[in-house]
Amino acid sequence: MVDTSFDVRSDIRPGSDPDKYSKTLKQFHKTLWSKDLPSGQFFNLVDTEPKVYLHHKSDLGEYSLSSDGIAHSLFYMKRVAHIISEVGEEKVEEILRLFYTVPGFILFPGNQINGKVTMNAARGFNARICDRFDLTLECIRRYYAKIDSPLREVISRYCDFFDLFENFEGYCDYFLLQDLWNSKEQRIRFFLPFDNNFPTQPLPKDVSEYLKFVDGQSEFLMGRANRMSVCR
């Protein structure tokens, strides 16, 4: 069973990284994402490969996957510390309690190719993305549409993985991301206004924008939690 309300910080040492050390989160990932691909072929994940978080090997290919958080409070970013300091402790705990549940995580390829950065690292290092998942998903959409983006190079390195899902809708459906995609208008539901240009440091500028940013993520995560509950 996948408990979408389980706080994945609760089975690790304080200050440790749930992506690496939460055994519960790993089992949730294994359960949720071992399923049929759009092609109808079963994508089975195992956690028995040494030094690999989750692994798949079949005639589809070999994939080493790692967990990555897709909900971000930005509490670790100095650039917005002055804004977050104005948010009450009760609100902070409310944000973290939701963001550290399984809907706040996804799998990306975790193996380095030619010594270059992985998806996880590229999302965090790129000043036009700043770890925002809505912007990451827009880059993934552009990959399938063959349009340039700040993450095009790294996504293309892992084309074998992304091509498993055939198209953007297939990717969204597989990873239960539909609540971040307006299929009628064919656009991402961004957490903050987006002008199509990927400006540098796309971060909230005041408390009002910050609360909009986290509330948008919260709405997305709750919708994803409902989808996780239905599919299992």
C-alpha positions in Angstrom: 0.0 0.0 0.0 1.1 3.6 -0.7 0.3 6.0 2.1 0.2 9.4 0.4 0.1 11.1 3.8 3.3 9.5 5.1 6.0 12.0 6.0 9.1 10.5 4.5 11.3 12.4 7.0 9.9 10.1 9.8 12.0 7.0 8.9 15.4 8.7 8.5 17.8 10.5 10.8 17.0 14.3 11.3 18.7 16.3 8.5 19.2 13.3 6.2 18.0 13.2 2.6 14.8 11.2 2.1 15.7 10.7 -1.6 18.7 8.6 -0.4 17.7 7.2 3.0 14.0 6.8 3.3 13.3 3.1 2.7 9.5 3.8 2.8 9.8 6.4 0.0 11.8 3.9 -2.1 9.1 1.2 -1.7 6.4 3.7 -2.6 8.4 4.6 -5.8 8.8 0.9 -6.6 5.1 0.2 -6.1 3.8 3.2 -8.0 6.1 3.2 -11.0 6.3 -0.6 -11.7 3.5 -0.7 -14.3 2.7 -0.8 -18.0 4.2 1.8 -20.2 2.2 3.4 -23.0 3.4 0.6 -25.3 1.8 -1.9 -23.0 5.1 -3.4 -21.9 5.6 -3.7 -18.1 8.3 -1.5 -16.6 9.4 -3.5 -13.6 11.6 -1.8 -11.0 13.9 -3.6 -8.5 16.0 -2.4 -5.6 18.5 -5.2 -5.7 21.1 -3.7 -8.0 24.2 -2.6 -5.9 24.7 1.2 -5.6 21.5 1.9 -7.7 18.4 3.3 -6.1 15.9 1.6 -8.5 16.8 -0.4 -11.5 15.2 -1.8 -14.7 16.7 -4.2 -17.2 14.9 -5.9 -20.0 14.6 -5.7 -23.8 13.5 -2.1 -23.3 16.9 -1.3 -22.1 18.7 -0.8 -18.8 17.8 2.2 -16.5 19.2 3.3 -13.2 16.7 5.7 -11.6 17.0 7.9 -8.5 14.4 9.8 -6.5 14.1 13.6 -6.7 11.9 16.0 -4.9 9.5 18.0 -7.1 8.0 20.1 -4.3 10.2 22.9 -3.0 9.7 25.2 -0.1 12.9 27.2 -1.0 13.8 27.3 2.7 17.4 26.5 1.7 17.8 29.4 -0.7 19.4 32.5 0.8 17.9 34.7 -2.0 14.4 34.3 -0.5 15.3 33.9 3.2 14.1 37.4 3.9 10.7 36.5 2.4 10.4 33.2 4.2 11.2 34.8 7.5 7.9 36.6 7.3 6.0 33.3 7.0 4.7 32.0 10.3 6.0 28.7 11.8 2.6 27.1 11.6 2.5 27.7 7.8 6.1 26.5 7.5 5.2 23.2 9.1 2.1 22.8 7.0 4.1 23.3 3.9 6.8 20.8 4.9 4.3 18.2 6.1 2.8 18.0 2.6 5.9 18.5 0.6 7.6 15.5 2.2 4.9 13.0 1.2 5.3 10.7 -1.8 3.4 13.0 -4.2 6.3 15.4 -3.7 8.8 13.1 -5.4 9.5 11.5 -8.8 12.0 9.3 -10.5 14.6 10.5 -13.0 17.6 8.7 -14.5 20.4 8.8 -11.9 23.4 7.6 -13.8 25.9 10.0 -15.2 26.6 9.9 -18.9 30.1 10.9 -20.1 30.7 12.5 -16.6 28.0 15.1 -17.2 25.3 16.2 -14.7 22.1 14.2 -14.1 18.6 15.6 -14.4 18.5 16.1 -10.6 21.6 18.2 -10.6 20.8 20.1 -13.8 17.5 21.2 -12.3 19.1 22.6 -9.3 22.2 24.2 -10.9 20.4 25.9 -13.8 19.7 29.5 -12.9 16.7 29.6 -15.2 15.0 26.6 -13.4 16.1 26.9 -9.8 14.7 23.4 -9.0 11.2 24.4 -9.9 9.2 21.4 -11.2 6.7 23.4 -13.2 9.6 24.9 -15.2 11.2 21.4 -15.4 8.0 20.0 -16.8 7.8 22.8 -19.4 11.3 21.8 -20.5 10.2 18.1 -20.8 7.2 19.2 -22.8 9.5 21.1 -25.1 11.7 18.1 -25.5 8.8 16.1 -26.9 7.8 19.0 -29.1 11.4 19.4 -30.3 11.6 22.9 -29.0 14.7 24.3 -27.3 14.8 24.9 -23.5 17.3 25.4 -20.7 17.3 21.7 -19.9 17.2 20.4 -23.5 20.8 19.1 -23.4 20.4 17.0 -20.2 17.0 15.7 -21.2 18.4 14.7 -24.6 21.2 12.7 -22.9 18.5 10.6 -21.3 16.4 10.3 -24.5 16.1 6.5 -24.2 14.3 7.0 -20.8 11.9 9.8 -22.0 11.1 8.0 -25.2 9.7 5.1 -23.2 6.6 7.3 -22.7 6.2 8.1 -26.4 5.0 11.6 -26.0 4.4 14.3 -23.3 0.9 13.2 -22.5 2.2 9.7 -22.0 4.9 11.0 -19.6 2.3 13.0 -17.6 -0.1 10.1 -17.5 2.6 7.6 -16.4 3.9 9.8 -13.5 0.4 11.2 -12.6 1.3 14.8 -13.4 -2.0 15.6 -15.1 -2.9 18.3 -12.5 0.1 20.4 -13.7 -1.0 20.2 -17.3 -3.9 22.0 -18.9 -4.7 19.6 -21.7 -7.4 21.8 -23.1 -5.2 24.9 -23.5 -2.1 22.7 -24.0 0.0 24.5 -21.4 1.6 23.9 -18.0 -0.1 25.3 -14.9 2.8 27.3 -13.7 3.2 28.1 -10.0 4.2 31.7 -10.8 3.5 33.8 -14.0 5.6 32.6 -16.9 6.3 34.7 -20.0 7.8 31.9 -22.1 11.4 33.3 -21.8 12.9 31.4 -18.8 14.3 34.5 -17.0 17.2 34.0 -14.5 16.3 33.4 -10.9 12.6 32.7 -11.3 11.8 33.0 -7.6 9.1 34.7 -5.6 9.7 38.4 -5.1 7.6 39.0 -1.9 5.5 37.1 0.6 2.4 37.3 -1.6 4.2 35.6 -4.5 5.8 33.1 -2.2 2.4 32.0 -0.7 1.1 31.7 -4.3 4.1 29.6 -5.2 3.6 27.1 -2.3 -0.2 27.1 -2.6 0.1 26.2 -6.3 2.4 23.3 -5.4 0.1 22.2 -2.6 -2.9 22.0 -4.9 -0.8 20.0 -7.4 0.4 17.6 -4.8 -3.1 17.0 -3.3 -4.4 16.2 -6.8 -1.5 13.9 -7.4 -2.1 12.2 -4.1 -5.7 11.5 -5.1 -4.5 10.0 -8.4 -2.0 7.8 -6.5 -4.8 6.6 -4.2 -7.1 5.7 -7.1 -4.5 3.9 -9.2 -3.5 1.5 -6.3 
